[in-house]
């Protein structure tokens, strides 16, 4: 797999791996902890060397899993993790990006990840109670101390990105972006292009929808986040089928998979975009990695560019509570 460069010269594999689902959000894990360690360690064989986790995933369990799995290959890979939530009794109870909290999280994450340095440290959600300048300054201090290499933001508005970048250079912004979630295109992506910041789309496969394996007959297990996402309610899924059917038809014509089409479209948008699809299976890592070799014609990219607008997307990507945390 070829590599891509985010902001500040951070070189990563063109497709990364989101580890969250190994610990939460998608129902019971079909594999054991040992299975997940094996999956994580298999990623570099497919060229995937960019891993994404966060303290709140679990909480804590995902960082511990990633740390154990990647310790033997730490010098071959790039690890991103996140701060910004207040965690009490094993649950997130709101936001907390106070400087002292950022430092506490950094020290704890270093231990759980079994590493001396965090390659990319994102603010998970913008905290309106803490000036972003204070956040950027604190992470900048951690970088000067050698505990962190790069600073990132997640689900931040263009205005916040500019304010943070003015204090300390931002390497990457991570937000949801896919064929059916196009929010960053209006303001965030042009800002990143201007400032030389990379973009890391999470849920690039639409939480599984864009793989073509989800329809109105799909039953989500207890604990699966999609039970709470309006876009996955039955009536919205039915309305959204037209979009995925279009992707499936193109995949069939090109002898590939719908998921690979969705990833190839993202990769075609900009050279500094690096999607991080999540999975719990080595076979999916291999499939996702192969999207980097899939060539879409200019006409195919243009057709996909306009797909969501032509077909329409029914339902919000989060419930009202979580939508309040984005684009701040």
N, C-alpha and C positions, 0 to 999 in steps of 0.2 A: 504494500500500500504506500502511496505517496504521502507526504506530510504537508501540513499547512502552517502558516505563521499567523498567530494572533497578534495583538498589540505588544509593543515592547520586546519584539523578537522571540516570543515564546513559541517554539516549534512543537507541534503535536501531530498525531496521526489524523488524517483527514476525516475519519469517523471515530468517535470515542465510544465509551461504554458507561451508561448510567446504571449505578449499582443499587439504587433505592429499592427497586422491586424485590430484591433478594431479602429484604428485611421488613417491608411494609407495603401497604397501599393496594396490592393486587391479590389479596386473599391468601390462603395457606400456601406455603411454598411446597411445590411438588418434590423438591429434593432436600437432602440433609445438608447440614452445615458443611460437611466434607465435600458434598457435591458442588456447593456454591464456591468453595475454595478452588476446586478443580476448574470450574467454569471461568473464574476470574484469572487463574493462571494460564488458561488456554488462549486468552485474547491476543497476546503478542504473536502467537503462531499465525494468526490471521492478519497481523500487522496493526492491531488495535493496541495502542499504548497510552491512551488518555482516559483516565478513570475519574468518575464523578461520584462524590458522596457528600454527606453532611452530618453534623452532630445530631440533628433532630430526627434523622432517619432511624427509627427504632423506639425511642431515642438511643443514641450511642451505639446500638448493636451493629449498625452498618459500617461505621468507622472501624469498629473492632474487627469485623469480618474482613474488610478490605485490608486493614493493617496486617492481619495474620497471613492473608493470602499473598500479599504482594511483597512482604519482607524479603523473600529470597530473590526477587527480581527488581528490587527497588531502584537500582541504577539504570534500569531499562525503560522506566515508565514515568509518566507525569500524573500527579494526584491533585485533584481539586476538591476542596471541602468548603464548608460554609458556617458562618456565625449569624446571629441576629435574632434568635428566638429566646424567650424566657421559658425554661423548662422546670416544671415542678411536679414531683410525684410521677415521673415518667411520661408527662404530657406537656405539650407546648401550651402556654397560657397567655400568649401575647408576645409582643416584640421587645427586644432589649439589645440595643447597640451602643450602650454607654461604653466609653473607652475602657473602663475597668473590666467590663463584661467581655469585651472583645479579647482582652489579654487573657482572661481566665479560659475562654474557649480555645484560644490558640495553644495554650500550654496543655490543656486536656486532650485536644485533638492530636497534638504531636505524640503524646503517649499512646493513644488508642491506635494511631496509624503506624506506630513503631518506626518513626522517622525523625530526623534531625531538622527537617525543613518542610514546610507546606509549599508546594509549587504554585498553587493558585488559591487565594483565600477570598471567597465571595461574601459580600453582605447578602444574606438570603432574601430579605425583604427590607425595603427602605423604612426606617423608623422615624415617624414624623416628630417624635419627642427629642431626637438627637440630631443636631445639625450635621449634614453630610460632610461638611468640612472637618468636623471632629472625627468622624469615622475614617475619612481618608487619611487624616493626619496620624491617627493611631496605627492604622495598617502600615503607613509609611515608616513609622518608628519600628514596627516589627520587622519590616524589610531591612532597615538599617542595622538591626540587631542580628540578622541572618536567620530568623525563625520562619520567615515567609519570603517567597521570591516575587510573587505578583499579586496585584490587587484587582478584584472583580466586583461587579454588581449584578443583582438579579432582579428582574421585573421593575427596573427603574425607568423613569421618564427621561426624555431628552434633556430637560432642564437640570434634573438631578445629576445626570451623567456629566454634563458640562461643569457643574459646580464641583463635583468630586475630582474630575480630571484636572481642574485648575490647581488643586492642592497636591495631588499625587497622581501620576499617570495611571490610567485605568487600562488594564491589559485585555479584559474581556467582559462582555455583558451577556448574561444568560437569561433568556426569556422563552416562553412558549412560542413556537413558530413552526408552521407546517402548511400543507396545502389547504387545510380548513381553519387555520388560525393565522390570520395575516396582520394582526395588530401592529407589529413592529415596523411595517413598511412605510407608514406615513411620516413618522418623525424620528424613530430610534435608528433605523438603518442609515438614513442620510447623515445623521449626527456621527455615527460610528465611522462612516466612510470619511467624513471631514477630519475627524480627530485621530484616525489611525488605530482604532480599537477593534478587536475581533468580536465575533458574535457566535454564541454557543446555543443553538436551539435545543430546548428539552421538549419531550413528547413530540419528536419529529414524525412519528408514525401515528399521531393522534390517539395516544393511549390504546393502540392496537387497532383502531377503526380503519386506518389506511392500509392495513395488511390484507383487508378483505375477508377477515375471519370473524367479524362481528356483525350480527344483524339482529332483527327484532326477536328472533328465537333464542338469542344468547342469554344464558343465565349467569349472572355474576355472583360469585361466592360471597358469603358474609365477610365483611372487612375489606371488600374490593371498593376502592375509591370511586369507581364508575357508577356505583349505586347512588352516589350523591351528586353526580355531575349532570346538570340539566341536558346537556348535549346527548347523553346516553339514555334518556328516558325514551320509552317505546315510540311515542309519536314523533319525537325528534329523530331517532334513529331511522325510522321509516322515511322521513323527509330527506335525510342525508344520504340515503342509499344511492341516489342518482350520481352523487359526486364520486363515491367509491366505485361504482360500476364503470364510470368513465376511465378511472385509473386502472381498473382490472382489464378493461378492453385494450388499453395501450400496452399493458404488461404482456398480455397474451400475444399481441401482434409482434412484440419484440422478443418473445421467448424468455421473459424474466418474471419477477414477482411484483405485485403491487407495492410492497414495502420498498423494494429497490427503486421503483419509479419515484416514490415519494422522497426518498433520500437523494437520488440523483438530481431531482428538481431543486432541492435545497442546495446541493453542492454547486449547481449551475448558477445560482444567484450571485454569489461573490466568492472570490478566492479566500476570503478571511472568515467564511462561515464554516463551522465544524459541528455537525449534529452529534448528539449523544443518546442514541436509542438505548433503551433499557431492555434487558432480557435475563432469563434464568437458564438459558440453554446455549451450549457451544455452537450448535447448528445455526442458531439465529445470529450469533456473532459473525460466523462465516458468511451467512447470507447478507447481513448488513455491510460487512466489509467489501463484499463483491460489488456493491453499488458504486464504489469509487471507479470501477472500470466500465460502467454503463454510460454510453454516450447518447445523449438526447440531442436531436437536431434543433436548430433555432426555431423551427415551426412547432415542434413538440413542446419546447419550453414555453413559447408564447401561448400555445393552447392551454397549457397547465396554469400559466400565470393568470389567465382570466377565468379559470374554472369555477372558483368559489363565487365570484360575482355573477357568473352566468346561471349557475345552478342554485346558488343560495346555500347558506349554512344555518341550520335550525338549532337554537339552544345555546346558552352561554357555556363557556369552557370551564367555569367554576360556579359554585353556588354564590349567593349574594355576599355571604360572610367572607369568602376568600377573594372575591372580586375586589373587595375594598382594600386588599393589600397590594394590588398591582398598579403599575404605571404611576408611581408617586414621585 
